[in-house]
Amino acid sequence: MTADSLARTGPQAEGSPAAALLAWYDRHRRRLPWRALPGETADPYRVWLSEIMLQQTTVKAVAPYFAAFLARWPTVDDLAASPVEEVMKAWAGLGYYSRARNLHACAIAVARDHGGRFPADLAGLRALPGIGDYTAAAIAAIAFDIPAAVVDGNVERVVTRLETIDTPLAGAKPLIRARVATLLDPARPGDFAQATMDLGATICTPKKPACSLCPLRPFCAASAAGTQEAFPVKAPKRGGTLRRGAAFVIRRADGALLVRTRPPKGLLGGMTEIPGTDWTAEGPGRDPAPPVRLAFRRLPGTVGHVFTHFPLELTVFDAVAPQGLAAPEGHRWITAAEIEGEAFPTVFRKVIAHAFAT
């Protein structure tokens, strides 16, 4: 079915893609902790929180974090009143840490400027910290039934297969969004958005899609041609240059660990880190300078981690500090009991695990 015939059929018409998709969704919708049950009104706070957490992260990884956040901060006002350091600690391990800073800033803006209620329009949502076009559309559609085109990775896959859009993804995004706007059912925009996401997550998967089970198979040009796995077309990936650095794990006899907080902006901004050198392609050199003068031991092996734009390799050194050693400027000691709850990103938890196991 071509785009012209889809438009003539109309999103609400019997036998249209939207009607087929929504009928499937009514039978097979996923039960997710942030999703309202049939007949319930969606909570904008839960929708917003889940959408921020789900950016670049899987449902499985997000579920326990979402439950913990909701238990600790049941409302956006509760979240706004919490120190940002506590939010960063609760976020630790979820990755893409600028999301946590923006989450807190957004909560403050909603509490301060909107009386604790999220704006019920696209422009108002877009004006909030950390909310871009996608998140604004998702909240608008799911929480407020505004007919906004919601396009995430799952939706891109479904639509490019449906209409065999062969433009590489970066350039195809405006076309995909326009197609979604013509396909969605304005009477059920939130359900349509979630139905398309569910379809991409469970049926129209990246590899080996279950086309025989798909409600959109009668309308899908890629399925008819047997080319479904060729879509979406992605531009070639650029491999980032390997960066290297050193990390210094310094412990006192009582188990306290020397740490510092990264600058608020930039990679892993505001998170807790093990002190170390800069991460560069040249590496830390043969004798990297530690923050204090101690007898350091270079540990065997390295710690590897892959960020979005580059892989990282860290050489780890450890040392035992005298009990009375003062923390250098910009550093602090945390007790052994505080290590687990500290706002360490995954790369530094790997460093700690490597040092403690060696």
C-alpha positions in Angstrom: 0.0 0.0 0.0 1.4 3.4 -1.0 1.4 6.6 1.0 -1.3 8.0 -1.2 -3.6 4.9 -0.6 -2.8 5.1 3.1 -4.0 8.7 3.2 -7.1 7.8 1.2 -7.9 5.0 3.6 -7.6 7.3 6.6 -6.4 6.5 10.1 -9.8 5.7 11.5 -11.3 3.8 8.5 -12.1 0.2 8.9 -9.3 -1.8 7.5 -6.8 1.0 7.9 -3.3 0.5 9.4 -4.3 2.4 12.5 -7.5 0.4 13.0 -5.6 -2.9 12.6 -2.8 -1.8 14.9 -5.2 -0.6 17.7 -7.2 -3.7 17.5 -4.0 -5.7 18.0 -2.9 -3.4 20.9 -6.2 -3.9 22.7 -5.5 -7.6 22.8 -1.7 -7.7 23.3 -0.6 -4.5 25.0 2.3 -4.9 27.3 1.8 -4.3 31.0 4.4 -1.8 32.0 4.8 -0.2 35.5 4.4 3.3 34.0 1.5 2.6 31.7 -2.1 3.2 32.6 -4.4 0.3 32.5 -7.3 0.3 30.0 -9.9 2.9 31.2 -7.4 4.6 33.5 -6.1 8.1 33.0 -2.4 8.3 32.4 -0.3 10.2 35.1 1.8 12.8 33.3 4.5 12.5 36.0 4.9 8.7 35.4 4.8 9.2 31.7 7.5 11.9 31.8 9.7 9.9 34.3 9.6 6.8 32.2 10.2 8.5 28.9 13.4 10.2 30.3 14.6 7.0 31.8 13.9 5.0 28.6 16.0 7.2 26.4 18.9 5.0 25.1 17.9 2.4 27.8 15.9 -0.8 27.7 12.6 -1.5 29.5 14.3 -4.2 31.5 17.0 -1.9 32.8 14.6 0.9 33.5 11.9 -1.0 35.5 13.7 -1.3 38.8 14.9 2.4 38.7 11.4 3.6 37.9 10.0 1.7 40.8 12.7 3.0 43.2 12.2 6.6 42.0 8.5 6.4 42.4 8.7 4.9 45.9 11.2 7.6 47.0 9.6 10.6 45.1 5.9 9.8 44.5 5.2 13.3 42.9 7.1 15.8 40.8 7.0 18.2 43.8 8.8 15.5 46.0 11.5 15.1 43.3 11.9 18.9 43.0 12.5 19.2 46.7 15.2 16.6 46.8 18.9 17.7 46.5 20.3 17.0 43.1 23.1 14.9 44.7 20.5 12.4 45.9 18.9 12.2 42.5 22.3 11.5 40.9 23.0 8.8 43.4 19.6 7.1 42.7 20.3 7.4 38.9 23.8 5.8 39.2 24.2 2.9 36.8 21.4 4.0 34.4 23.9 5.9 32.2 23.6 9.1 30.1 23.9 11.1 33.3 22.9 14.5 31.8 19.4 13.0 31.9 19.4 12.9 35.7 20.5 16.6 36.0 17.8 17.6 33.5 15.3 15.4 35.3 15.8 17.3 38.5 15.9 20.7 36.7 12.6 19.9 35.0 11.0 18.8 38.2 12.0 22.1 39.8 10.5 24.0 36.8 7.2 22.1 36.9 6.9 22.6 40.7 7.9 26.3 40.6 6.4 27.6 37.4 3.4 25.3 36.9 2.1 24.5 40.3 3.3 20.9 40.1 1.4 20.1 36.9 2.9 19.4 33.6 1.8 21.7 30.8 -0.9 20.1 28.6 0.4 21.5 25.3 3.4 20.8 23.1 5.0 24.3 23.4 4.8 24.3 27.1 6.3 20.8 27.4 9.1 21.7 25.0 10.0 24.7 27.1 10.9 22.5 30.1 14.5 21.4 30.7 15.5 18.2 29.2 12.4 17.8 27.1 12.9 17.7 23.3 10.6 17.1 20.4 10.2 13.3 21.0 9.6 13.5 24.8 7.2 16.4 24.4 5.2 14.5 21.8 5.2 11.3 23.9 3.9 13.1 27.0 1.4 15.1 25.0 0.0 12.0 23.3 0.1 9.5 26.1 -0.8 11.8 29.0 -3.0 14.4 27.4 -4.4 12.7 24.2 -3.0 15.4 22.0 -2.6 14.0 18.4 1.2 14.4 18.3 3.5 12.2 16.1 5.6 10.1 18.5 8.7 8.6 16.9 11.3 6.5 18.7 13.5 3.8 17.4 10.7 1.2 17.4 8.4 3.5 15.4 11.2 4.3 12.9 11.6 0.6 12.2 7.9 0.0 11.8 7.3 2.9 9.5 10.3 2.5 7.3 9.3 -1.1 6.7 5.7 -0.3 6.2 6.5 2.1 3.4 10.1 0.9 2.4 11.6 4.3 3.2 15.2 3.8 2.0 16.6 7.2 3.0 19.3 6.6 5.8 17.8 7.3 9.2 19.3 10.6 10.0 17.8 12.1 6.9 14.6 10.1 7.0 13.4 11.4 10.4 11.3 14.3 9.1 9.6 12.0 6.5 8.9 9.3 9.1 7.4 11.9 11.5 5.2 13.2 8.7 4.1 9.7 7.9 3.2 9.0 11.5 1.2 12.2 11.6 -1.0 10.9 8.7 -1.3 7.4 10.1 -2.2 8.0 13.7 -5.7 7.9 15.0 -6.5 11.3 16.4 -9.2 9.8 18.7 -6.6 7.5 20.4 -3.2 9.2 19.9 -1.7 7.9 23.1 -2.8 4.3 22.4 -1.5 4.6 18.8 1.9 5.8 20.0 2.2 3.0 22.5 0.9 0.4 20.1 3.5 1.3 17.5 6.2 1.1 20.2 4.9 -2.3 21.4 4.8 -3.6 17.8 8.4 -2.6 17.2 9.5 -4.1 20.5 7.7 -7.5 20.2 6.9 -8.2 16.6 8.6 -5.8 14.2 12.0 -6.5 15.8 15.4 -5.5 14.3 16.2 -9.1 13.4 13.9 -11.9 12.4 10.6 -9.9 12.7 7.6 -12.1 13.2 5.8 -10.9 10.1 3.2 -13.7 10.2 1.9 -12.3 13.5 2.0 -8.6 12.6 -1.3 -6.8 12.3 0.3 -4.4 9.7 1.4 -7.2 7.4 -1.4 -6.5 4.8 -0.2 -2.9 4.5 3.6 -3.5 4.7 5.6 -3.0 1.5 8.8 -4.5 3.0 7.0 -7.6 4.1 5.5 -8.1 0.7 8.9 -7.7 -0.9 10.7 -9.9 1.6 13.0 -7.1 2.4 11.9 -6.2 6.0 15.4 -6.7 7.5 16.8 -4.2 5.1 15.0 -1.4 7.0 15.6 1.0 8.5 18.6 2.0 6.4 21.3 3.3 8.7 24.3 5.4 7.9 27.7 3.7 8.4 28.9 4.0 12.0 31.9 6.0 12.8 34.2 4.2 15.2 35.5 6.5 18.0 39.2 6.6 18.7 40.3 4.5 21.7 41.2 6.7 24.7 43.3 5.7 27.6 43.8 6.9 31.1 44.8 5.9 34.7 42.7 5.5 37.8 44.0 5.7 41.4 42.1 3.6 43.9 43.2 4.9 47.3 41.9 3.2 50.5 42.6 3.8 54.2 43.0 0.9 56.6 39.4 1.4 57.7 38.1 0.8 54.2 37.4 4.5 53.3 37.9 5.4 49.7 39.2 8.6 48.2 36.8 10.1 45.5 36.0 13.3 43.9 33.0 14.8 42.0 33.2 15.4 38.3 32.4 18.9 36.9 28.7 19.5 36.6 28.8 19.8 32.8 30.3 17.4 30.3 30.7 13.6 30.2 29.4 12.0 33.4 28.9 15.5 34.8 28.2 15.7 38.5 28.9 12.0 39.1 31.4 10.6 41.6 34.7 9.3 40.2 37.8 7.6 41.3 40.6 10.2 40.8 42.7 9.7 37.7 44.2 11.3 34.6 42.5 12.8 31.6 41.3 10.3 29.0 43.3 10.8 25.7 44.3 8.9 22.6 47.9 9.2 23.8 47.2 7.7 27.2 48.5 8.6 30.6 52.2 8.0 29.9 54.5 5.7 31.8 54.4 7.6 35.2 51.0 9.2 35.7 50.8 11.6 38.6 48.5 10.5 41.4 46.6 13.0 43.7 48.7 12.1 46.7 52.2 10.7 47.3 51.9 7.1 48.3 53.4 3.7 47.3 51.2 2.7 44.4 50.9 -0.7 42.8 50.0 -1.1 39.2 47.3 -3.7 38.9 47.5 -6.4 36.2 45.2 -6.0 33.2 43.0 -3.0 32.4 39.4 -1.9 32.7 37.5 -1.4 29.5 34.3 0.6 28.9 32.5 1.8 25.8 30.9 5.2 25.7 28.6 6.4 22.8 31.4 8.1 20.9 34.6 6.3 22.0 36.0 3.2 23.8 38.0 3.7 26.9 40.8 1.7 28.5 42.0 2.4 32.1 45.1 1.3 33.9 44.4 0.9 37.6 46.8 1.7 40.4 46.0 1.2 44.1 47.5 2.2 47.4 46.8 2.1 51.1 46.7 5.6 52.8 47.6 6.4 56.4 44.5 6.7 58.6 45.0 10.4 59.2 45.7 11.4 55.7 43.6 14.5 54.7 41.8 14.4 51.4 43.5 16.7 48.8 41.6 19.7 47.6 38.6 18.8 45.5 38.6 15.2 46.9 36.8 13.5 49.8 36.8 10.3 51.8 33.7 8.1 51.7 33.3 5.2 54.2 33.2 1.6 53.1 29.5 1.5 53.8 28.9 4.5 51.5 30.5 3.0 48.5 27.5 1.0 47.3 25.1 4.0 47.5 27.5 6.6 46.0 26.8 8.1 42.6 29.4 6.1 40.7 28.9 5.6 36.9 29.4 2.1 35.6 33.0 2.7 34.4 34.1 3.6 38.0 32.3 0.7 39.5 34.3 -1.5 37.1 37.5 0.2 38.4 36.5 -0.4 42.0 35.6 -4.0 41.4 38.9 -4.6 39.5 40.9 -3.1 42.4 39.0 -4.9 45.1 39.3 -8.3 43.4 43.1 -8.0 42.7 
